[in-house]
Amino acid sequence: MNRGGAETMVMNHYRAIDRNKVQFDFLVHRQQRADYDDEIEALGGRIFRAMPIRPWSYPAYFRWLDGFFREHRGEFTAVHGHIQENSGFALRYAKKYGIKNLIASSHIADLGVDYKFIFRQFGKLWTNRFATQRLACGKDAGRFLYGKRDFQLLNNAIDAARYQFNPSTREEKRKELGIPADALVIGNVARFCPQKNHSFIIKVFAEVVKAYPSARLLLVGSGPLMDETATLAARSGISDNVIFAGLRPDVPDLLQAFDVFFMPSVFEGLPVSVIEAQAAGLPCLLSDVIDRQTDITGNVRFMSLSAPVLDWAKTIISHSAMERKDTFEAIQQAGYDVNSNLRILTSLYGI
C-alpha cells in the first residue's frame, strides 16, 4: 500500500466510505510496511501479509491462500481484487470458503510480453471464472483483463475538492522547492519504471530547457529507475533543472506548482494521476496509448510516441499557455469525485 495509482484510489474510497457500515482489511504481498499502513490502521483496518506471488511458487502461495481464507471463514462479506489477473487466485479461495461477493478491478490496459506472459493468461482465466463482478477504470483496461466478457466501468475517483487550484499554495510550494515564481514547470507523478517512460520525459524536457533555461521538471514518485533517470538528466546537462521530489503525501499541493502535467507512458489504463492533474486545473500532455476517456475537462492533448522529441517539446510549451480554470464541477459531473462511486461499491459489497 504505497502511493501508487490503484492504492491511492482505494484509499480515496476508504476515507470517504461510511466505516460504520463497511470496513476494509488489506491483503498485501510485501512484508515491509508501506506509506498508507499507519492511516489504514488508524481507520480501523487490518493488514495481512501474504508471501509474494511468483510463478515458481504458485503451489506454496495457493496453500497460503487456502489457509488464510479457512482461518478467516465468516469474517468477510466481499473480496475486491486490485492486482490485475492475480486477483483471480484470491477470488478462487474466497469462493471456496463461502464468500459470495467476488470483485475484480482492472487498472491497466497492457502489460507487454515478458516471461510472465503465459502465467498472466492463467491468472486471467481464474479471474474471469471466479469474479462475480468485473470492474475496470476504462474500456481499454476492461478489454485487457476480461476480453469479450461484460464488465462495468468504475471511475478512478478522487476527493476532487482537495485538488482545486489555489494560487497561494502554488506560491508556497514553489518557494519550498526553490522554483522561481515565473519558471515554466513540467510535472509528472508516477513510479519510476519502464511503463512510465521517464527516459522520454528527460529527452523532451532537455529540448524545453533550450527554449526556457529557467524551466523545471518536477518528478514525484520513486522506483527502480529513479537513479537511471537522474543519470540521464546529468548526461543531458539538465540536472540543475530537474527536481526529484520522491514519494510525497502532499501531491494535491505539489500539483498547484505545475504548469503542465506530462505523461508519455508506453501503456496505461486510466491513470488516477491524470484525473488529479485535471482536478487541479492543469493542461495535460499524454501519449496516445492512454485511453481517450481520460480527457474529462478538455484540457488534455494526446501525441504519438513516434512523433519527434522536438514536436513534443513545442506542444508542451504551447499547452502551458492554456488558462488555468477551476474544474471542480467538471470532475463531479463526469463522475470522478469519490462520492459518486460509494453507492456502487456498497451495493457490490452486499451492504
Buried (B, 14 or more C-beta within 10 A) or exposed (E): BBBBBBBBBBBBBBEBBEEEEBBBBBBBEEEEBBBBBEBBEEBEBEBEEBBEBEEEEBEEBEEBBBEBBEEBEEEBEBBBBBBBBBBBBBBBBBBBBEBEBBBBBBBBBBBEEEEBEEBBEBBBEBBBEBBBBBBBBBBBBBBBBBEEEEBEBBBBBBBBEBBBBBEEBBEBBBEEBEBEEEBBBBBBBBBBBBBBBBBBBBBBBBBBBEEBEEBBBBBBBBBEBBEBBBEBBEEBEBEEBBBBBEBBEEBBBBBBBBBBBBBBBBBBBBBBBBBBBBBBBBBBBBBBBBBEBBBBBEBBBBBEEEEEEEEBBBBBBEBBEBEBEEBBEBBBEBBBBBBBBBEBBBEBBEE
